[in-house]
Amino acid sequence: MTQHLIVLPIVLPLVAGILLLYKRLGRLSQIKRLISVVATVLLLLVSIALVKQAASGEVTYYALGSWQPPFGIVLVLDRLSALMVMVTSFLAVGAVVYSCAGDDEKGSNFHGLFQWQLMGINGAFLTGDLFNLFVFFEVLLLASYALLLHGGGKLRIQASVHYVVLNIAGSSLFLIAAGVLYGATGTLNMADMANRIANLPAEREGLVTAGALMLLVVFGLKAAMLPLYFWLPRTYGYAPAPVAALFAIMTKVGIYAILRVYMLMFSDQAGSLAALEQPWVWWLALATLAIAGMGVLAARDLRLLVAYLILISVGTLLAGIGMRTPAAISALLYYLIHTTLVTGGLFLLAAMIGTQRGKAGTRLVKGRPMAEGGGLALLFFVGAVAVAGLPPLSGALGKALLLNAAEGNARLWLWPLLLLAGLASLVALSRAGSTIFWASHRGSHCGEALPRAQWFGVTWLVVAAPVLLVVFAGPVSEYTQATAEQLANPEAIIQTLLPATGDAP
């Protein structure tokens, strides 16, 4: 049974999605909610088992239809893919429980689409094939298009048009890049492609470089790297709360793709093509940090503020990739867990605050005091401390690890930008909290009691995640360090998937 665990993060949400889209369940909202929540919790349990399996350091794969690599479709499990699946599952539990308070009934087929988006995200993390990475990108994007429009609304439709058009263009470029790389190397299996790039004739290096840089544009668009970030603030800001929370992992799919493709295919064994993405990622990461810091200060809506906080985290994570050392990769992975879960929870919290404030909504203006303002204020304070990177929560530790990983000239650039971005976050969050909770003290209280499902979803992500990351900081940092070292040694994956070929071209 254990050998089939690798495929369960894809099969489980696929089957759950099919059941949830069954027409006869259309009016049985409680049954649909039960199926969706149970499937998501089971997915979390499976992901924990996968992390335990991957923690041994052994790379394993699942050959669909028993077609062995490099010819068949394979799913690859290592420390990185297992970690990303578990983060996704943890985030999804909070989002799906929150949605059961009523958000899921504002449109049709919410839970089925939610499960299929999980299928696409998990497939992207587990696939060992470049073309199937494209396929799973399309699966998660198709589900996200429909989820983004859940509930309708003019602003939501406008934001979705930009999102859809840009991603269609990105998908087209992905296909072109994959075709170029296939033409130059003769394979789409990433391990096999890494093996062939290491022995590539000089006359094909130009083609591979062109394909690799086109892929970087595609992954940069998914990750919202400058100058391809402008779709994110309004798309995330206007999305339904549980959808925006799940979208917190979407930029991390782009981060993961950059890590996986370039650390594997363009490692030190790639000769003159080694680390060809590094200078581009490094400087664009710093620019993303700077622009996102200004965006946080300029935001006049709590949802847009959280969206710009995601952009700050994107710049921070990309800076870790740009440094390309095991210490930096380990630090960015620790920070990735923290920022994904906390920002996802802040989207849910922003929606709760908007519901309680009535006409004022999530705009950073004075309004009437909230009926449950005390609990919301406490959650906002914890979330602000966590996302701004203040002690004693996990954000401070993640940023400290990244700052410590910077060496030489990298330290001169990263330290001031990262610290200033943190200061900008702190100022913006302080202003938002003061306006929403302190300045709004006159008049009668507004808002009705919030459902328990919403309180659970927010607490699960905003409080439990950063506290657990601090309590288990030792084991988590050890795991991320081992993951970084495994990424720095791509031969482990190559030898596992291609034992007969070894280093042969």
Phi and psi in degrees as a GROMACS rama.xvg file:
@    title "Ramachandran Plot"
@    xaxis  label "Phi"
@    yaxis  label "Psi"
@TYPE xy
-63.182  -29.0942  THR-2
-69.3644  -18.0792  GLN-3
-93.4649  -3.20741  HIS-4
-59.6358  -34.5242  LEU-5
-61.2691  -34.3433  ILE-6
-87.0804  -13.8525  VAL-7
-62.946  -38.0845  LEU-8
-60.636  -15.491  PRO-9
-98.3511  -45.2053  ILE-10
-69.1955  -39.6002  VAL-11
-61.4565  -52.8756  LEU-12
-68.3962  -27.358  PRO-13
-62.6237  -49.9074  LEU-14
-66.0335  -42.7587  VAL-15
-61.6233  -40.055  ALA-16
-64.0668  -39.7974  GLY-17
-63.8522  -44.5261  ILE-18
-62.197  -41.1005  LEU-19
-72.3567  -21.2511  LEU-20
-93.1542  2.93704  LEU-21
-67.2485  127.798  TYR-22
-60.2592  -35.7528  LYS-23
-69.5328  -12.7341  ARG-24
-92.5904  5.06874  LEU-25
-55.4831  -38.5975  GLY-26
-100.76  -1.69503  ARG-27
-95.9743  73.2045  LEU-28
-62.5286  -37.885  SER-29
-67.3364  -37.5011  GLN-30
-65.9324  -42.8159  ILE-31
-63.1902  -41.3232  LYS-32
-63.1911  -42.5993  ARG-33
-61.9138  -46.6003  LEU-34
-60.2415  -45.1498  ILE-35
-65.2809  -45.1658  SER-36
-66.0951  -45.2123  VAL-37
-62.0225  -43.4606  VAL-38
-62.673  -38.3422  ALA-39
-71.1954  -39.8446  THR-40
-65.2303  -41.9353  VAL-41
-60.7519  -38.5462  LEU-42
-61.608  -39.8113  LEU-43
-63.3568  -42.3717  LEU-44
-64.0056  -41.3378  LEU-45
-62.8142  -41.7293  VAL-46
-65.5084  -35.7996  SER-47
-64.5703  -41.8006  ILE-48
-62.7957  -37.4185  ALA-49
-66.9149  -38.3888  LEU-50
-63.2809  -42.599  VAL-51
-62.1548  -39.923  LYS-52
-66.7925  -42.3245  GLN-53
-74.192  -21.8975  ALA-54
-63.2263  -19.2967  ALA-55
-68.6028  -18.2345  SER-56
94.6967  -6.77502  GLY-57
-79.8591  133.505  GLU-58
-90.6342  126.512  VAL-59
-123.298  158.537  THR-60
-140.817  160.284  TYR-61
-123.032  115.354  TYR-62
-93.1695  109.908  ALA-63
-67.3509  131.111  LEU-64
69.0386  12.3111  GLY-65
62.2603  17.5394  SER-66
-81.3362  114.025  TRP-67
-76.8247  149.783  GLN-68
-65.9366  151.494  PRO-69
-92.2474  11.2312  PRO-70
-90.4125  -30.2989  PHE-71
-99.2279  176.542  GLY-72
-83.2209  127.061  ILE-73
-126.338  146.423  VAL-74
-108.471  131.039  LEU-75
-114.648  130.886  VAL-76
-113.956  116.168  LEU-77
-132.594  -172.413  ASP-78
-61.1274  -39.6389  ARG-79
-67.3816  -49.1607  LEU-80
-64.3222  -38.5986  SER-81
-64.0341  -41.5075  ALA-82
-62.689  -44.0646  LEU-83
-66.7893  -38.1187  MET-84
-64.832  -39.2747  VAL-85
-68.674  -41.0721  MET-86
-60.5878  -43.6465  VAL-87
-60.2573  -44.073  THR-88
-65.8098  -42.557  SER-89
-61.7235  -44.2461  PHE-90
-63.9043  -41.9646  LEU-91
-65.1227  -34.514  ALA-92
-61.1215  -47.7766  VAL-93
-62.1485  -42.4047  GLY-94
-68.2788  -42.0065  ALA-95
-72.8129  -36.5249  VAL-96
-66.0488  -42.1652  VAL-97
-58.5375  -42.0216  TYR-98
-64.5115  -24.7212  SER-99
-70.6054  -6.38866  CYS-100
-78.5632  -5.28714  ALA-101
140.818  -19.4483  GLY-102
-62.114  -30.6587  ASP-103
-69.7351  -17.3257  ASP-104
-95.6338  3.66738  GLU-105
-82.1063  -4.00908  LYS-106
-156.994  -173.123  GLY-107
-103.644  149.29  SER-108
60.8585  31.3284  ASN-109
-59.901  -51.953  PHE-110
-67.9284  -36.7778  HIS-111
-63.4033  -44.5912  GLY-112
-66.5437  -37.0205  LEU-113
-59.8415  -45.6827  PHE-114
-66.0396  -38.1533  GLN-115
-71.14  -29.496  TRP-116
-67.8888  -38.7907  GLN-117
-60.2521  -39.9306  LEU-118
-59.8895  -45.6589  MET-119
-65.0117  -41.7567  GLY-120
-64.5557  -48.3073  ILE-121
-64.0776  -38.4741  ASN-122
-62.3034  -39.4847  GLY-123
-63.202  -34.8941  ALA-124
-75.3273  -27.3379  PHE-125
-100.492  -21.5919  LEU-126
-66.9056  145.788  THR-127
-108.8  15.1126  GLY-128
-126.319  133.547  ASP-129
-65.2491  -40.8778  LEU-130
-67.3981  -39.6655  PHE-131
-73.0877  -21.3336  ASN-132
-62.291  -42.4312  LEU-133
-61.7776  -42.9847  PHE-134
-61.1028  -46.9615  VAL-135
-69.8774  -31.5881  PHE-136
-56.6055  -44.8174  PHE-137
-67.5804  -37.812  GLU-138
-61.668  -48.794  VAL-139
-68.6977  -32.8566  LEU-140
-69.8592  -42.5399  LEU-141
-60.6303  -42.3126  LEU-142
-65.8907  -39.1498  ALA-143
-67.6281  -32.4857  SER-144
-58.3384  -47.6353  TYR-145
-69.9576  -40.1367  ALA-146
-66.0733  -34.7833  LEU-147
-62.8479  -33.109  LEU-148
-88.6369  1.81606  LEU-149
-58.5529  120.359  HIS-150
94.4953  -15.6268  GLY-151
70.0701  -168.523  GLY-152
117.747  142.356  GLY-153
-60.4502  -49.8245  LYS-154
-63.2303  -36.521  LEU-155
-67.5014  -39.5447  ARG-156
-67.6547  -41.0548  ILE-157
-61.8039  -44.0846  GLN-158
-65.7621  -35.8047  ALA-159
-69.7471  -30.5863  SER-160
-61.6811  -47.5249  VAL-161
-61.6139  -43.2085  HIS-162
-62.3913  -45.8615  TYR-163
-67.019  -46.807  VAL-164
-61.7899  -45.4025  VAL-165
-65.0771  -39.2155  LEU-166
-73.8176  -30.6361  ASN-167
-64.8293  -42.2632  ILE-168
-63.1311  -41.1023  ALA-169
-63.9634  -39.2516  GLY-170
-64.2286  -39.4999  SER-171
-62.7662  -42.6177  SER-172
-66.5516  -34.9669  LEU-173
-60.8192  -46.2524  PHE-174
-61.3819  -42.0165  LEU-175
-62.8161  -45.2095  ILE-176
-62.5852  -42.8874  ALA-177
-63.6117  -38.7448  ALA-178
-64.9861  -40.2786  GLY-179
-63.4917  -46.2641  VAL-180
-66.8706  -36.6871  LEU-181
-65.7813  -41.3243  TYR-182
-63.7474  -32.6799  GLY-183
-84.4983  -29.6763  ALA-184
-113.042  -21.8912  THR-185
80.2738  15.889  GLY-186
-153.701  159.233  THR-187
-120.578  -8.27833  LEU-188
-67.3214  126.021  ASN-189
-65.9487  -38.2202  MET-190
-66.5022  -42.4169  ALA-191
-66.2249  -38.2827  ASP-192
-64.7588  -39.2496  MET-193
-61.7002  -40.7288  ALA-194
-63.3048  -39.5366  ASN-195
-78.7266  -33.7958  ARG-196
-64.0918  -33.9213  ILE-197
-64.4468  -22.0184  ALA-198
-120.836  32.7075  ASN-199
-76.9917  133.994  LEU-200
-62.4684  148.686  PRO-201
-59.8955  -33.3546  ALA-202
-70.7913  -14.2154  GLU-203
-99.5748  -3.22457  ARG-204
-63.1324  -35.7104  GLU-205
-62.7536  -42.6669  GLY-206
-63.8356  -44.3416  LEU-207
-64.7778  -40.4152  VAL-208
-60.9349  -44.4877  THR-209
-61.9337  -44.9894  ALA-210
-63.8925  -40.2168  GLY-211
-66.4634  -40.0054  ALA-212
-71.9772  -32.6886  LEU-213
-64.9486  -40.1734  MET-214
-61.6473  -37.0464  LEU-215
-63.4121  -36.7101  LEU-216
-63.3675  -44.3316  VAL-217
-61.98  -49.5024  VAL-218
-67.4185  -34.2832  PHE-219
-63.8684  -35.8477  GLY-220
-65.8603  -43.3841  LEU-221
-64.3344  -37.5024  LYS-222
-82.6683  -9.42559  ALA-223
65.6841  44.9319  ALA-224
-82.7536  139.968  MET-225
-57.232  136.97  LEU-226
-94.1658  23.9875  PRO-227
-104.587  24.7557  LEU-228
-96.4941  -12.7249  TYR-229
-66.8721  -13.7654  PHE-230
-76.33  -23.3838  TRP-231
-73.075  -50.0619  LEU-232
-54.8387  -49.7467  PRO-233
-75.3556  -34.2487  ARG-234
-61.4242  -49.4705  THR-235
-71.8846  -37.0447  TYR-236
-66.9995  -31.8428  GLY-237
-101.173  -3.78968  TYR-238
-70.0583  152.223  ALA-239
-55.3608  146.483  PRO-240
-52.605  -52.2812  ALA-241
-65.4417  -29.2047  PRO-242
-70.3954  -44.6601  VAL-243
-60.9003  -37.2941  ALA-244
-63.3903  -45.286  ALA-245
-66.9868  -32.0647  LEU-246
-63.8453  -15.7605  PHE-247
-60.0774  -24.4652  ALA-248
-86.9201  -14.1375  ILE-249
-64.551  -43.8252  MET-250
-64.6349  -28.9913  THR-251
-72.1063  -20.7445  LYS-252
-63.8956  -41.3594  VAL-253
-65.0906  -41.7287  GLY-254
-59.9638  -46.8221  ILE-255
-59.8854  -44.1432  TYR-256
-61.8674  -39.6055  ALA-257
-64.312  -45.4458  ILE-258
-60.6774  -49.345  LEU-259
-66.0579  -51.2523  ARG-260
-68.743  -46.5143  VAL-261
-83.8293  -30.5705  TYR-262
-72.7324  -27.7778  MET-263
-88.85  -52.4075  LEU-264
-84.9871  -24.6313  MET-265
-124.887  50.3738  PHE-266
-80.6714  -170.387  SER-267
-62.3219  -22.2005  ASP-268
-77.4809  -5.93496  GLN-269
-83.4011  4.53088  ALA-270
65.3456  -126.324  GLY-271
-69.1281  -15.3991  SER-272
-93.2776  1.08663  LEU-273
-61.984  133.938  ALA-274
53.9234  38.1464  ALA-275
-67.6679  -20.0451  LEU-276
-83.1055  -15.2979  GLU-277
-58.4583  -52.3084  GLN-278
-62.7083  -35.7689  PRO-279
-66.232  -47.4381  TRP-280
-65.0737  -41.2105  VAL-281
-62.2607  -52.399  TRP-282
-71.6917  -35.9917  TRP-283
-70.9531  -29.29  LEU-284
-64.371  -44.4078  ALA-285
-63.9463  -40.7932  LEU-286
-65.0614  -38.8448  ALA-287
-62.457  -42.0131  THR-288
-59.2201  -45.9496  LEU-289
-64.7984  -47.3399  ALA-290
-67.1536  -40.4425  ILE-291
-64.809  -36.8819  ALA-292
-60.6391  -41.2468  GLY-293
-68.6833  -37.089  MET-294
-63.8231  -38.9084  GLY-295
-60.2555  -43.3914  VAL-296
-68.849  -29.8037  LEU-297
-85.1921  -16.021  ALA-298
-63.071  134.877  ALA-299
-118.217  16.1636  ARG-300
-139.822  138.647  ASP-301
-62.915  -36.1854  LEU-302
-67.7669  -41.3487  ARG-303
-66.4152  -35.0528  LEU-304
-59.7899  -45.2303  LEU-305
-65.8842  -36.342  VAL-306
-62.455  -40.9239  ALA-307
-71.0017  -27.9504  TYR-308
-64.1389  -34.8533  LEU-309
-63.8973  -39.2983  ILE-310
-64.4039  -37.2137  LEU-311
-61.4692  -42.2634  ILE-312
-66.1286  -34.8489  SER-313
-62.7036  -47.1898  VAL-314
-60.1003  -39.6008  GLY-315
-64.6402  -45.7118  THR-316
-65.8565  -41.8575  LEU-317
-65.0697  -32.7909  LEU-318
-63.1609  -37.4896  ALA-319
-63.2549  -40.5886  GLY-320
-64.7832  -39.9513  ILE-321
-62.6834  -29.8505  GLY-322
-75.559  -29.6952  MET-323
54.5049  40.2892  ARG-324
-117.55  154.842  THR-325
-56.3034  -38.1657  PRO-326
-64.2306  -41.6761  ALA-327
-68.7604  -40.4876  ALA-328
-65.3742  -41.3458  ILE-329
-61.1791  -43.4208  SER-330
-65.5204  -42.4375  ALA-331
-67.4107  -33.0066  LEU-332
-67.6446  -40.1591  LEU-333
-63.1138  -45.0604  TYR-334
-66.731  -33.189  TYR-335
-62.1316  -43.3915  LEU-336
-59.0841  -48.5915  ILE-337
-60.7673  -53.8954  HIS-338
-70.121  -33.6971  THR-339
-63.1969  -47.1416  THR-340
-72.8263  -41.4053  LEU-341
-69.9785  -45.1421  VAL-342
-66.392  -35.438  THR-343
-59.8475  -43.1407  GLY-344
-66.3752  -34.6271  GLY-345
-67.2553  -31.9281  LEU-346
-63.2224  -42.1048  PHE-347
-64.7351  -42.3428  LEU-348
-63.96  -40.5065  LEU-349
-60.599  -39.9802  ALA-350
-66.0204  -38.9618  ALA-351
-63.5281  -42.1158  MET-352
-63.9061  -43.6083  ILE-353
-61.1716  -37.8869  GLY-354
-65.3263  -41.0437  THR-355
-71.6739  -28.0125  GLN-356
-86.0512  -6.94554  ARG-357
70.2328  -126.188  GLY-358
-64.1589  -31.6185  LYS-359
-64.9865  -30.2175  ALA-360
56.069  -137.368  GLY-361
-96.7767  6.66335  THR-362
-67.2658  142.174  ARG-363
-83.4107  68.5769  LEU-364
-132.261  163.466  VAL-365
-68.2313  145.701  LYS-366
-148.518  -171.907  GLY-367
-77.2326  153.107  ARG-368
-63.8219  152.087  PRO-369
-95.3063  145.583  MET-370
-61.6403  -35.8497  ALA-371
-117.691  39.5009  GLU-372
-64.1359  -31.351  GLY-373
-62.6359  -50.0476  GLY-374
-65.4995  -39.6867  GLY-375
-66.7564  -38.0339  LEU-376
-64.1679  -40.4733  ALA-377
-64.015  -44.4313  LEU-378
-64.7135  -39.0895  LEU-379
-64.5422  -39.4775  PHE-380
-63.1296  -45.3204  PHE-381
-63.7613  -44.3194  VAL-382
-64.006  -39.414  GLY-383
-65.7457  -42.8918  ALA-384
-62.1527  -41.6562  VAL-385
-67.1678  -49.6809  ALA-386
-74.6708  -26.8147  VAL-387
-78.2687  -14.203  ALA-388
85.2501  36.1067  GLY-389
-97.7895  146.519  LEU-390
-64.7526  153.711  PRO-391
-101.152  13.8835  PRO-392
-84.0629  175.773  LEU-393
-67.8626  -22.6225  SER-394
-61.7586  -38.0498  GLY-395
-64.8578  -41.9893  ALA-396
-67.1069  -41.8452  LEU-397
-61.6768  -45.1565  GLY-398
-68.1689  -36.932  LYS-399
-62.9385  -40.0912  ALA-400
-63.9952  -40.5835  LEU-401
-67.0675  -43.5636  LEU-402
-62.9354  -38.9968  LEU-403
-68.7485  -27.6364  ASN-404
-75.9552  -19.1161  ALA-405
-72.7215  135.987  ALA-406
-132.354  150.577  GLU-407
60.2463  -132.101  GLY-408
-64.9146  -29.6414  ASN-409
-59.2028  -36.3202  ALA-410
-66.0552  -36.597  ARG-411
-64.6987  -30.5294  LEU-412
-89.6943  -43.8014  TRP-413
-73.925  -43.6189  LEU-414
-55.5176  -57.1532  TRP-415
-63.3833  -40.4185  PRO-416
-67.6647  -43.5576  LEU-417
-67.8001  -40.1671  LEU-418
-69.0389  -38.9998  LEU-419
-67.8649  -37.7978  LEU-420
-63.7745  -38.5865  ALA-421
-64.8622  -39.8382  GLY-422
-64.4222  -42.2502  LEU-423
-61.3062  -40.392  ALA-424
-62.7411  -43.516  SER-425
-64.0123  -43.4432  LEU-426
-63.5239  -46.1565  VAL-427
-65.5311  -41.5847  ALA-428
-69.2494  -36.7603  LEU-429
-63.8855  -42.5856  SER-430
-64.0456  -42.6586  ARG-431
-64.4127  -45.8427  ALA-432
-64.2461  -40.2088  GLY-433
-63.9349  -41.9527  SER-434
-68.2483  -44.6761  THR-435
-76.1055  -39.3806  ILE-436
-106.419  -32.6929  PHE-437
-95.7867  -48.0472  TRP-438
-71.6721  -22.9885  ALA-439
-93.157  74.1529  SER-440
-123.533  -1.46839  HIS-441
-102.5  152.015  ARG-442
90.8378  178.082  GLY-443
-77.7027  156.433  SER-444
-69.9263  144.765  HIS-445
-122.988  161.592  CYS-446
96.4036  144.704  GLY-447
-98.0361  171.459  GLU-448
-61.3051  134.558  ALA-449
-84.0129  143.331  LEU-450
-63.6354  151.578  PRO-451
-63.9052  -32.6311  ARG-452
-60.5678  -37.2989  ALA-453
-69.8094  -42.12  GLN-454
-60.92  -40.501  TRP-455
-64.0488  -47.3446  PHE-456
-58.7439  -43.587  GLY-457
-70.3951  -45.4114  VAL-458
-63.4188  -38.7229  THR-459
-56.1283  -40.1011  TRP-460
-95.9074  -42.559  LEU-461
-80.3201  -33.9519  VAL-462
-103.282  -53.9482  VAL-463
-62.588  -42.9385  ALA-464
-61.4904  -55.7774  ALA-465
-67.292  -31.1801  PRO-466
-68.9878  -45.2697  VAL-467
-63.2412  -36.595  LEU-468
-66.7906  -28.1274  LEU-469
-78.8659  -45.7396  VAL-470
-60.9288  -41.1496  VAL-471
-106.6  33.7965  PHE-472
-60.2407  -37.405  ALA-473
-62.6403  -58.5734  GLY-474
-60.768  -38.4247  PRO-475
-66.2088  -44.9041  VAL-476
-67.0544  -33.4839  SER-477
-64.4835  -40.1321  GLU-478
-65.8508  -45.2104  TYR-479
-66.4111  -34.2636  THR-480
-66.3608  -42.9436  GLN-481
-64.8686  -35.1802  ALA-482
-64.4229  -43.738  THR-483
-62.3025  -41.3093  ALA-484
-67.0494  -35.2521  GLU-485
-67.3812  -38.828  GLN-486
-64.946  -35.255  LEU-487
-72.7589  -10.2143  ALA-488
-120.872  74.2407  ASN-489
-65.1996  -14.6219  PRO-490
-59.8096  -26.0353  GLU-491
-63.1682  -44.3521  ALA-492
-69.5872  -42.4768  ILE-493
-61.9709  -45.2986  ILE-494
-69.1855  -30.0238  GLN-495
-71.2919  -43.9184  THR-496
-82.9212  -28.0532  LEU-497
-128.324  59.247  LEU-498
-64.541  -27.8675  PRO-499
-80.0618  -26.1414  ALA-500
-90.3578  -28.9906  THR-501
58.2262  -126.066  GLY-502
-96.4019  10.2194  ASP-503
-71.9509  146.87  ALA-504
